[in-house]
Amino acid sequence: MIKIEWHKLTIWGRQIPRRIFGVQLAGMAITLSLLPYPTHAFNYMETASLPEAEQVVVTTTSQYQFPLAETIGTSQGYHLLHPGVDYRAPKGTEILATEAGTVVEVAKTRVGYGNFVRVAHAGTASSLYAH
């Protein structure tokens, strides 16, 4: 047998009829829905127009290559603290550096990247290959 008991609603030790409390809640909800949202809350910064460029020429001194000979696929199941791109490939697949460079670090960590190789390229560019 199920027994349902209703508890008395009290505020500061005084009993309040449920009907009055419900009417007060409904009235407060209606009142709050009629108040306008402050429009200034969304306009913190002024936008400025940028001068139009006459011509933009972008030149590169190096040609980056894809690290795999053929794309098997990518998997981006992780998003938090994961700025890299994950490539899927069968075990034993040859991995190519994106550009000619020097291996500057080879390490194995228990957290983070696990096994990884860092390659320094010309200038300040570097690439990291991890598993």
Residue frames as a rotation matrix with the C-alpha (Angstrom) as fourth column:
MET 1
0.582 0.813 0.000 0.00
0.813 -0.582 0.000 0.00
0.000 0.000 -1.000 0.00
ILE 2
-0.454 -0.700 0.551 1.32
0.695 -0.666 -0.273 3.42
0.558 0.259 0.789 -0.95
LYS 3
0.449 0.537 -0.715 0.87
0.860 -0.476 0.182 6.17
-0.243 -0.697 -0.675 1.56
ILE 4
-0.226 -0.467 0.855 1.32
0.656 -0.722 -0.221 9.75
0.720 0.511 0.469 0.44
GLU 5
0.279 0.252 -0.927 1.77
0.884 -0.443 0.146 12.47
-0.374 -0.860 -0.346 3.01
TRP 6
0.380 -0.115 0.918 1.74
0.479 -0.824 -0.301 16.17
0.791 0.555 -0.258 2.27
HIS 7
-0.353 -0.585 -0.730 4.07
0.936 -0.212 -0.282 18.25
0.010 -0.783 0.622 4.34
LYS 8
0.721 0.579 -0.382 3.04
0.615 -0.788 -0.033 21.62
-0.320 -0.211 -0.924 5.65
LEU 9
0.042 -0.660 0.750 4.67
0.737 -0.486 -0.469 24.56
0.674 0.573 0.466 3.92
THR 10
0.752 0.160 -0.640 6.08
0.608 -0.543 0.579 26.97
-0.255 -0.824 -0.505 6.47
ILE 11
0.093 -0.727 0.681 8.09
0.472 -0.570 -0.673 30.13
0.877 0.384 0.290 6.20
TRP 12
-0.626 -0.465 0.626 9.73
-0.351 -0.548 -0.759 31.39
0.696 -0.695 0.180 9.39
GLY 13
-0.985 0.163 -0.059 7.67
0.142 0.559 -0.817 28.92
-0.100 -0.813 -0.574 11.37
ARG 14
-0.315 0.925 -0.214 4.31
-0.534 -0.359 -0.765 30.10
-0.785 -0.127 0.607 10.00
GLN 15
-0.408 0.259 0.875 2.16
0.579 0.815 0.028 27.81
-0.706 0.518 -0.483 7.90
ILE 16
-0.546 0.217 -0.809 1.27
-0.632 -0.741 0.229 29.07
-0.550 0.636 0.542 4.43
PRO 17
0.443 0.745 0.498 -1.61
-0.092 0.591 -0.802 27.63
-0.892 0.309 0.330 2.40
ARG 18
-0.363 -0.645 0.673 -0.26
0.554 0.431 0.712 26.00
-0.749 0.631 0.201 -0.78
ARG 19
0.383 0.588 0.713 -2.70
0.923 -0.219 -0.316 27.87
-0.030 0.779 -0.626 -2.99
ILE 20
0.950 -0.053 -0.309 -1.38
-0.005 -0.988 0.155 31.27
-0.313 -0.145 -0.938 -1.84
PHE 21
0.068 -0.997 0.033 2.23
-0.122 0.024 0.992 30.17
-0.990 -0.071 -0.120 -2.30
GLY 22
-0.228 -0.095 0.969 1.48
0.833 0.497 0.244 28.93
-0.505 0.862 -0.034 -5.85
VAL 23
0.764 0.551 0.336 -0.20
0.644 -0.679 -0.352 32.21
0.034 0.485 -0.874 -6.76
GLN 24
0.717 -0.566 -0.407 2.83
-0.252 -0.754 0.606 34.12
-0.650 -0.332 -0.683 -5.48
LEU 25
-0.265 -0.843 0.468 5.19
0.230 0.416 0.880 31.99
-0.937 0.340 0.084 -7.58
ALA 26
0.066 0.378 0.923 3.04
0.982 0.140 -0.128 32.43
-0.178 0.915 -0.362 -10.69
GLY 27
0.942 0.318 -0.101 2.85
0.308 -0.946 -0.105 36.19
-0.129 0.067 -0.989 -10.15
MET 28
0.345 -0.898 -0.272 6.61
-0.268 -0.372 0.889 36.45
-0.900 -0.234 -0.369 -9.74
ALA 29
-0.339 -0.457 0.822 7.19
0.606 0.563 0.562 34.42
-0.720 0.689 0.086 -12.93
ILE 30
0.456 0.585 0.670 4.84
0.889 -0.328 -0.319 36.65
0.034 0.742 -0.670 -14.93
THR 31
0.922 -0.126 -0.366 6.42
-0.017 -0.958 0.287 39.81
-0.387 -0.259 -0.885 -13.54
LEU 32
0.019 -1.000 0.022 9.95
-0.113 0.020 0.993 38.66
-0.993 -0.021 -0.112 -14.36
SER 33
-0.218 -0.071 0.973 8.96
0.850 0.475 0.226 37.64
-0.479 0.877 -0.043 -17.88
LEU 34
0.736 0.575 0.358 7.64
0.676 -0.657 -0.335 41.15
0.042 0.488 -0.872 -18.58
LEU 35
0.594 -0.592 -0.544 10.84
-0.079 -0.717 0.693 42.92
-0.800 -0.369 -0.473 -17.52
PRO 36
0.933 -0.284 -0.221 13.03
-0.242 -0.039 -0.970 43.86
0.266 0.958 -0.105 -20.51
TYR 37
0.534 -0.839 -0.105 16.55
0.834 0.502 0.230 42.50
-0.140 -0.210 0.968 -20.78
PRO 38
0.521 -0.409 -0.749 19.24
-0.091 -0.899 0.428 45.17
-0.848 -0.156 -0.506 -20.44
THR 39
0.961 -0.119 0.250 20.50
0.268 0.179 -0.947 45.84
0.068 0.977 0.204 -23.96
HIS 40
0.605 -0.781 0.157 23.68
-0.743 -0.624 -0.240 47.51
0.285 0.029 -0.958 -22.77
ALA 41
0.467 -0.429 0.773 24.88
-0.457 0.631 0.626 44.19
-0.757 -0.646 0.098 -21.36
PHE 42
0.551 -0.200 0.810 25.68
0.595 0.775 -0.214 42.97
-0.585 0.600 0.546 -24.87
ASN 43
0.781 -0.244 0.574 27.43
0.380 -0.545 -0.748 46.07
0.496 0.802 -0.333 -26.24
TYR 44
0.709 -0.553 -0.437 30.63
0.409 -0.183 0.894 46.27
-0.574 -0.813 0.097 -24.25
MET 45
-0.399 -0.916 -0.034 32.89
0.424 -0.218 0.879 46.94
-0.813 0.336 0.476 -27.22
GLU 46
0.519 0.465 -0.717 32.49
-0.428 -0.584 -0.690 49.27
-0.740 0.665 -0.104 -30.12
THR 47
0.341 -0.391 0.855 33.34
0.742 0.671 0.012 47.89
-0.578 0.630 0.519 -33.52
ALA 48
0.153 -0.384 -0.911 35.63
-0.420 -0.859 0.291 49.83
-0.894 0.338 -0.293 -35.80
SER 49
0.981 0.157 0.114 35.95
0.043 0.401 -0.915 49.46
-0.189 0.903 0.387 -39.53
LEU 50
0.140 -0.980 0.143 39.36
0.379 0.187 0.906 48.41
-0.915 -0.072 0.397 -40.78
PRO 51
0.112 -0.144 -0.983 40.94
-0.760 -0.650 0.008 50.16
-0.640 0.747 -0.182 -43.74
GLU 52
0.921 0.292 0.258 40.64
-0.055 0.753 -0.656 48.11
-0.386 0.589 0.710 -46.89
ALA 53
-0.037 -0.987 0.154 43.93
0.025 0.153 0.988 46.64
-0.999 0.040 0.019 -48.05
GLU 54
0.168 0.034 -0.985 44.96
-0.908 -0.385 -0.168 47.32
-0.385 0.922 -0.034 -51.61
GLN 55
0.506 -0.054 -0.861 46.49
-0.481 0.810 -0.334 43.91
0.716 0.583 0.384 -52.12
VAL 56
0.456 -0.358 0.815 47.63
-0.744 0.351 0.569 41.11
-0.489 -0.866 -0.106 -49.86
VAL 57
0.393 -0.436 -0.810 50.40
-0.566 0.580 -0.587 38.84
0.725 0.688 -0.019 -51.06
VAL 58
0.637 -0.180 0.750 51.27
-0.613 0.472 0.634 35.77
-0.468 -0.863 0.191 -49.03
THR 59
0.343 -0.600 -0.723 54.45
-0.604 0.449 -0.659 33.90
0.720 0.662 -0.209 -49.84
THR 60
0.887 -0.122 0.446 55.90
-0.300 0.582 0.756 30.84
-0.351 -0.804 0.479 -48.18
THR 61
0.090 -0.941 -0.326 59.47
-0.991 -0.053 -0.119 29.66
0.095 0.334 -0.938 -48.21
SER 62
-0.864 -0.369 0.342 58.70
-0.421 0.902 -0.090 26.06
-0.276 -0.222 -0.935 -47.32
GLN 63
-0.150 0.805 -0.574 56.30
-0.732 0.300 0.612 23.43
0.665 0.512 0.544 -48.49
TYR 64
-0.440 0.071 0.895 54.68
-0.766 0.491 -0.416 21.37
-0.469 -0.868 -0.162 -45.75
GLN 65
-0.548 0.252 -0.798 53.67
-0.478 0.688 0.546 17.83
0.686 0.680 -0.257 -46.60
PHE 66
0.546 0.809 0.218 51.05
-0.729 0.331 0.600 15.52
0.413 -0.486 0.770 -45.16
PRO 67
-0.147 -0.719 0.679 52.56
-0.948 0.298 0.111 13.11
-0.282 -0.628 -0.725 -42.58
LEU 68
-0.044 0.182 0.982 50.97
-0.020 0.983 -0.183 10.00
-0.999 -0.027 -0.039 -44.16
ALA 69
-0.944 -0.329 0.025 51.32
-0.005 0.090 0.996 8.75
-0.330 0.940 -0.086 -47.74
GLU 70
-0.537 0.843 0.035 47.56
0.113 0.031 0.993 8.11
0.836 0.537 -0.112 -47.86
THR 71
-0.562 0.404 0.722 44.80
-0.798 -0.494 -0.344 9.23
0.218 -0.770 0.600 -45.57
ILE 72
-0.810 0.332 -0.482 43.28
0.384 0.923 -0.008 6.39
0.443 -0.192 -0.876 -43.58
GLY 73
0.323 0.939 0.122 41.12
0.537 -0.288 0.793 8.74
0.779 -0.191 -0.597 -41.55
THR 74
-0.681 -0.449 0.578 41.05
-0.216 -0.632 -0.745 11.14
0.700 -0.632 0.333 -38.65
SER 75
0.137 0.724 -0.676 39.47
0.731 0.386 0.562 10.74
0.668 -0.571 -0.476 -35.25
GLN 76
-0.631 -0.275 0.726 38.75
-0.162 -0.868 -0.470 13.73
0.759 -0.414 0.503 -33.07
GLY 77
0.188 0.735 -0.652 37.09
0.549 0.472 0.690 12.09
0.814 -0.488 -0.315 -30.09
TYR 78
-0.002 -0.271 -0.963 38.93
0.967 -0.246 0.067 14.33
-0.255 -0.931 0.263 -27.64
HIS 79
0.430 0.203 0.880 38.33
0.552 -0.830 -0.078 18.07
0.715 0.519 -0.469 -27.47
LEU 80
0.994 -0.023 0.110 39.40
-0.102 -0.602 0.792 19.27
0.048 -0.798 -0.601 -24.02
LEU 81
0.409 -0.912 0.027 43.09
-0.578 -0.236 0.781 20.23
-0.706 -0.335 -0.624 -23.89
HIS 82
0.028 -0.333 0.943 43.65
0.531 0.804 0.268 18.53
-0.847 0.493 0.199 -27.26
PRO 83
0.311 0.109 -0.944 44.80
-0.459 -0.853 -0.250 20.99
-0.832 0.511 -0.215 -29.94
GLY 84
-0.700 -0.706 -0.108 46.25
-0.455 0.324 0.829 18.35
-0.551 0.630 -0.548 -32.28
VAL 85
0.307 0.715 -0.629 44.77
-0.950 0.271 -0.156 16.28
0.058 0.645 0.762 -35.09
ASP 86
-0.132 -0.283 0.950 44.63
-0.425 0.882 0.203 12.51
-0.895 -0.377 -0.237 -34.71
TYR 87
-0.022 0.066 -0.998 45.35
-0.977 0.211 0.036 10.42
0.212 0.975 0.060 -37.81
ARG 88
0.498 0.224 0.838 44.37
-0.447 0.894 0.027 6.78
-0.743 -0.388 0.546 -37.98
ALA 89
0.213 -0.458 -0.863 46.63
-0.890 0.273 -0.364 4.31
0.403 0.846 -0.349 -39.75
PRO 90
0.899 0.096 -0.427 47.48
0.009 0.972 0.237 0.61
0.437 -0.217 0.873 -39.44
LYS 91
0.725 -0.674 0.142 50.35
-0.146 0.051 0.988 -0.45
-0.673 -0.737 -0.061 -37.18
GLY 92
-0.007 -0.853 0.523 53.70
0.647 0.395 0.652 -0.11
-0.763 0.342 0.549 -38.93
THR 93
0.739 0.315 0.596 52.61
0.666 -0.472 -0.577 2.70
0.099 0.824 -0.558 -41.27
GLU 94
-0.369 -0.927 0.072 55.51
0.921 -0.375 -0.107 4.99
0.126 0.026 0.992 -42.20
ILE 95
0.722 0.528 -0.447 55.14
0.606 -0.794 0.042 8.52
-0.333 -0.301 -0.893 -40.82
LEU 96
-0.040 -0.713 0.700 56.83
0.858 -0.383 -0.341 11.41
0.512 0.587 0.627 -42.62
ALA 97
-0.421 -0.135 -0.897 57.90
0.636 -0.749 -0.186 14.70
-0.647 -0.649 0.401 -41.07
THR 98
0.632 0.775 -0.003 55.89
0.563 -0.462 -0.686 17.62
-0.532 0.432 -0.728 -42.43
GLU 99
0.891 -0.453 0.024 59.11
-0.317 -0.659 -0.682 19.39
0.325 0.600 -0.731 -43.44
ALA 100
0.226 -0.896 -0.382 62.86
0.455 0.444 -0.771 18.75
0.861 0.001 0.509 -43.30
GLY 101
0.600 -0.020 0.799 64.22
-0.607 -0.662 0.439 19.29
0.520 -0.749 -0.410 -39.81
THR 102
-0.531 -0.823 -0.199 66.17
-0.343 0.424 -0.838 17.95
0.774 -0.377 -0.508 -36.85
VAL 103
0.431 0.611 -0.664 64.87
0.404 0.527 0.747 15.59
0.807 -0.591 -0.020 -34.18
VAL 104
-0.285 -0.519 0.806 65.27
-0.440 -0.676 -0.591 17.55
0.851 -0.523 -0.036 -30.95
GLU 105
-0.469 0.164 0.868 63.39
-0.854 0.166 -0.493 15.35
-0.225 -0.972 0.062 -28.50
VAL 106
-0.188 0.444 -0.876 62.31
-0.245 0.842 0.480 11.73
0.951 0.305 -0.049 -28.16
ALA 107
-0.773 -0.053 0.632 60.43
-0.630 -0.045 -0.775 10.82
0.070 -0.998 0.001 -25.00
LYS 108
-0.349 0.700 -0.623 58.01
0.318 0.714 0.624 8.43
0.882 0.020 -0.472 -23.37
THR 109
-0.783 0.157 0.603 55.62
-0.574 -0.558 -0.600 9.81
0.242 -0.815 0.526 -20.77
ARG 110
-0.868 0.488 -0.089 52.99
0.480 0.782 -0.396 8.07
-0.124 -0.387 -0.914 -18.66
VAL 111
0.166 0.925 -0.340 50.50
0.616 -0.367 -0.697 10.91
-0.770 -0.094 -0.631 -19.12
GLY 112
0.112 -0.070 -0.991 49.86
-0.475 -0.880 0.008 13.30
-0.873 0.470 -0.132 -21.96
TYR 113
0.235 -0.047 -0.971 51.35
-0.972 -0.037 -0.233 12.33
-0.025 0.998 -0.054 -25.31
GLY 114
0.894 -0.065 0.443 52.79
0.011 0.992 0.123 8.94
-0.448 -0.105 0.888 -24.36
ASN 115
-0.056 -0.909 0.412 55.58
0.753 0.233 0.616 8.18
-0.656 0.345 0.671 -26.87
PHE 116
0.911 0.404 -0.080 56.50
0.247 -0.692 -0.678 11.21
-0.329 0.598 -0.731 -28.94
VAL 117
-0.194 -0.923 0.332 59.10
0.948 -0.088 0.307 12.72
-0.254 0.374 0.892 -31.26
ARG 118
0.710 0.336 -0.619 59.57
0.215 -0.940 -0.264 16.48
-0.671 0.054 -0.740 -31.66
VAL 119
0.008 -0.659 0.752 61.16
0.997 0.067 0.048 17.82
-0.082 0.749 0.658 -34.87
ALA 120
0.153 -0.056 -0.987 62.52
0.163 -0.983 0.081 21.38
-0.975 -0.173 -0.141 -35.20
HIS 121
0.439 0.064 0.896 62.13
0.896 0.042 -0.442 22.94
-0.066 0.997 -0.039 -38.63
ALA 122
-0.510 -0.643 0.571 63.57
0.707 -0.692 -0.148 26.13
0.491 0.328 0.807 -40.12
GLY 123
-0.296 0.361 0.885 62.85
-0.326 -0.908 0.261 29.26
0.898 -0.211 0.386 -38.10
THR 124
-0.670 0.099 0.736 60.69
-0.740 -0.005 -0.673 28.72
-0.064 -0.995 0.077 -35.03
ALA 125
0.330 0.861 -0.387 58.42
-0.873 0.434 0.221 26.03
0.358 0.265 0.895 -36.50
SER 126
-0.822 -0.497 0.276 58.32
-0.560 0.793 -0.241 22.58
-0.099 -0.353 -0.930 -34.94
SER 127
0.141 0.863 -0.484 56.14
-0.729 0.422 0.539 19.50
0.670 0.277 0.689 -35.22
LEU 128
-0.544 -0.219 0.810 55.32
-0.776 0.500 -0.385 16.77
-0.321 -0.838 -0.442 -32.73
TYR 129
-0.074 0.453 -0.888 54.40
-0.589 0.699 0.406 13.19
0.805 0.554 0.215 -33.54
ALA 130
-0.583 -0.068 0.810 52.85
-0.801 0.217 -0.559 11.26
-0.138 -0.974 -0.181 -30.67
HIS 131
-0.217 0.565 -0.796 51.23
-0.199 0.773 0.603 7.93
0.956 0.289 -0.055 -29.92
